Amino acid sequence: MRSHYCGQVSEALLGQDVQLCGWAHRRRDHGGVIFIDLRDREGLVQVVIDPDTAEAFAAAERVRSEFVLRVSGRVRPRPEGTENPNLVSGKIEVLGRALEILNRAETPPFQMDEEEISEEIRLRYRYLDLRRPVMQERLRLRARVISYFRRYLDAQGFMDIETPMLTKATPEGARDYLVPSRTHAGSFFALPQSPQLFKQLLMMAGFDRYYQVVRCFRDEDLRADRQPEFTQLDIETSFLDENDITGLMETMIRGVFAEVLGVQLPDPFPRLPYAEAMGRYGSDKPDLRIPMELTELTEVMKGESFKVFSEAANAPRGRVAALKVPGGGERLSRKQIDDYTAFVARYGARGLAYIKVNAVAQGREGLQSPIVKNLSDAALAAIIERTGAVDGDLVFFGADRRKIVDDALGALRLKVGQDLGLVQGDWAPLWVVDFPMFEWDEGENRWMAMHHPFTSPRDGLESVRDNPEAAVARAYDMVLNGTEIGGGSIRIFRPEMQTEVFKLLGIDEEQARAKFGFLLDALKFGCPPHGGLAFGLDRLVMLMAGAKSIRDVMAFPKTQTAACLLTQAPAEVTEAQLRELNIRLRRTP
Amino acid sequence: MRSHYCGQVSEALLGQDVQLCGWAHRRRDHGGVIFIDLRDREGLVQVVIDPDTAEAFAAAERVRSEFVLRVSGRVRPRPEGTENPNLVSGKIEVLGRALEILNRAETPPFQMDEEEISEEIRLRYRYLDLRRPVMQERLRLRARVISYFRRYLDAQGFMDIETPMLTKATPEGARDYLVPSRTHAGSFFALPQSPQLFKQLLMMAGFDRYYQVVRCFRDEDLRADRQPEFTQLDIETSFLDENDITGLMETMIRGVFAEVLGVQLPDPFPRLPYAEAMGRYGSDKPDLRIPMELTELTEVMKGESFKVFSEAANAPRGRVAALKVPGGGERLSRKQIDDYTAFVARYGARGLAYIKVNAVAQGREGLQSPIVKNLSDAALAAIIERTGAVDGDLVFFGADRRKIVDDALGALRLKVGQDLGLVQGDWAPLWVVDFPMFEWDEGENRWMAMHHPFTSPRDGLESVRDNPEAAVARAYDMVLNGTEIGGGSIRIFRPEMQTEVFKLLGIDEEQARAKFGFLLDALKFGCPPHGGLAFGLDRLVMLMAGAKSIRDVMAFPKTQTAACLLTQAPAEVTEAQLRELNIRLRRTP
């Protein structure tokens, strides 16, 4: 039906006949002639219909926005002065000879070049929203990114293998999506949160290098960066250590940025141990584009009489740290500081002490702050020296349990950095490594796996048993601009170690068998050393596309408003269906 | 950890040091020396450990089947007379210098080169079953096939776009898998049986060419060629007609056969109208490798006095047809004919009349059959002439409602063809086209869509309204060796036509809105002409791999015995989980 895409008609085709199909982006009548901007996924071309071609002209008069057209005509130069340098086809136009209306359109709720459209309307008319060039570009970028990954991994000997979507429900997985079984009364499948067990089994099956672009599911409430179904690039390898794996992966990420965005990422990526990341940035996914770091003050404050600082410094899991804001003394108003105080309160901080550095040379007198009077000269000197503060800077303080200080100052660092426009450069990837194996869950009063229970410790079985707090995991996260885009680990590959880790996590033998029996059996039959990782594709593509929400890089996302997406909202089902599934609805109390 | 895969160590590496990782496929002690066949996904290599390397020798003595090993050594020629021409590495061996046992293995339930293993055992130890070279090859073939499709479609401008897995349940979709919603009490998502609606919406969104390798779900009972979750290569295009689409697709299929199997398929594929396929083969997915066809006898038998034939011939939807079996008079025993009679009874045939052609020249006397006496000379002559039967042949007859005759003789044709070894050639692809739009459902007493309700009729709205029985669909199936491997259609793209077809199918406006409102709305805003198809990847790969069951081309299939696959069986969940999902179990009556 067509010879070219609209967006590909250029001077190269001058004088040639073309057949085009597309949507009427805009129609104008001008000087007795009709101009139609015809649009397809590749772009726009201007079609001119003059009254000489009476039939085409009559059809063109009926054309409205978003009508679907087929046009035959000849490519000719635009009259001088009417070129559009923003279009590939900006120097030419098509003099239409025939115009067929393939389909009509009601007046659309928004124009395809509108920019400010409410998300509610966009999602309700998603088929129109996706026609907009910006959305076409985003989904094309997504396809190009995924295509690059596949080609890279195929070339590296990775095998694309599909794993099941209907898997075994585990009694604790409260936030799995469950699927009632028709044939096994009272039993449920679960949709996978990740193919973790399956990819490990594939390594035990000797496939050596596996990947899959795979849908995963988590029954959690919606957020801008979270969808109940999301896509992972899932990877596992055998006989490779963490340096091999992270090396292969950062080469892949450099490759995709170069091919798709024309961006050169650093080679190699910086590697930051977890402890250092928390110490310097208060975060295990630091945004390195912000040139501010935390300053450690815990030791310094241990002997101070100011209890807010000294108690935190002396507590077993306490921390005192500072965040110096260059020029903050001048640039931050009292009101802004109050706002930041409210901001850090969200992370549990009970206040936000600060010092304005007016004149370092004046010592104590040159520092403006409610807390200066509480601190010794030595402490003040240490603060100035360690933060490197100069006149005009402002120093914020955190003093509390380590987790609160890290969270509060880590988040404050990002916020102040953005507010003051301190973000430097476009892309800052890094690896965070040497994670702790376990973290203590205060609420549940037990150890939890920081990564997951299949992560290998760096040292032997004793390290786990005797000092779990200090045990280091062979885990690694890839972080980009403050977002974790991927993460993985070397896995446990010996049954004794797996049993020991389960035990420490409070999973007794019976539970371990019920939940992971298949894995434990498989470990006994010659499991190779293996490890891998998973990338969150939606987030990575969102960053690469410069989009604000992962919804903008998915064709049909879920939304809060079920009405927006009739094809995807849950719906009522019949009694007969429920009966066949051996379930009934619980009456609302 | 390694320098080469085991299966890639060849004479090219003679004299070089290699590091290998893999599994101990077999260990033999011979003349004071230990031989280990080391296996990885690329193949086997023979490792020799002699007592000179005491440490390695001591380790080698502890090696058992399926231990995971790391070996360093030097590649040397095998002693003359011990070469193995079946291996890439058959002319060399590796003299091991160091051998490390990376992991132990319990005695496996079967050897990796065993061939006769029960499927129950294979599935219970799937991680071991998948280590077997035959399964490695099948899954590798699957990955290569999918990779080819992606590369072909990418090159043709198709965009890989993901569609949702959690979609809207429709009240009639009794065999959808349903997923209770936690946040919308009493509502359920459905897992998609295909992304049909979404891909049509993507065309309305202007993406022009879409594809996706996508998991689909059907809650049906298990069979050798059916799994509750299966994979489709799903495709949709805009502004192309059926010739464009089938042309693109058969080029793709020819390409994958050439690249992956080195097989040249015909160009172009034969195209068979549905009516002709049913007439000549009694099937809309004929296996053209079997050189037998049905012979039409309906007209001939209308005037006969033999009621079995004449009543069927005169009934409005009746048919009389013959299947000539070349040489069948000599090769088929009475017992076999009886078995075939029982066989066609499964398809509703109330008997299986036949004539043994002993001597054509003798006329009526040369024909041996209980029915010869009931047929006129003219009928007998017509049978001989039309079937082209010669001495030694056997002719089977079907006379009943057309559907029964087609099903019975169609199936008999396949069975006799296989039993007598008449199958010719390896690959016989074709297109079946010009399907009817509708078929009459006797049970429900209404018209059903033969393909699906979005399929476009060939002719206008009136053709559907006035004579639905004769309406021809713009649908096409790709058939390979008697299996439908793909199918699709040009879709309805105008709202009036869609409404008309819904009406004919007994879907009133309210139901249409409830089920397909999103589609009907979208059709109003400039829907382009579009069409596509879907390939059943599991079946296609099964055929290409020469496997008997689709389970053999899936890493983790479902099975009848839940115990076989602990990672995939449905399981009981807790009361708390059920409560959160607003459902309860129905007590068994």
Interface residues (C-beta under 8 A of the other chain):
Chain A: M1 R2 Y5 C21 W23 R39 D40 R41 E66 F67 V68 R70 L102 N103 R104 A105 E106 P108 Y125 R126 Y127 L128 D129 L130 R131 Q136 L139 R140 R142 A143 I146 S147 R150 D154 M159 D160 I161 E162 T163 P164 M165 L166 T167 K168 A169 T170 P171 E172 A174 Y177 L178 V179 P180 S181 R182 T183 H184 A185 G186 S187 F188 F189 A190 L191 L197 F198 L201 L202 M204 A205 G206 F207 D208 R215 F217 D219 D221 P228 E229 T231 S238 F239 L240 D241 F493 R494 G517 F518 A522 K524 F525 G526 C527 P528 P529 M554 A555 F556 K558 A562 L565 L566 T567 Q568 A569 P570 A571 E572 V573 T574 A576 Q577 L578 R579 E580 L581 N582 I583 R584 L585 R586 T588
Chain B: M1 R2 Y5 C21 W23 R39 D40 R41 E66 F67 V68 R70 L102 N103 R104 A105 E106 P108 Y125 R126 Y127 L128 D129 L130 R131 Q136 L139 R140 R142 A143 I146 S147 R150 D154 M159 D160 I161 E162 T163 P164 M165 L166 T167 K168 A169 T170 P171 A174 Y177 L178 V179 P180 S181 R182 T183 H184 A185 G186 S187 F188 F189 A190 L191 L197 F198 L201 L202 M204 A205 G206 F207 D208 R215 F217 D219 D221 P228 E229 T231 S238 F239 L240 D241 F493 R494 G517 F518 A522 K524 F525 G526 C527 P528 P529 M554 A555 F556 K558 A562 L565 L566 T567 Q568 A569 P570 A571 E572 V573 T574 A576 Q577 L578 R579 E580 L581 N582 I583 R584 L585 R586 T588
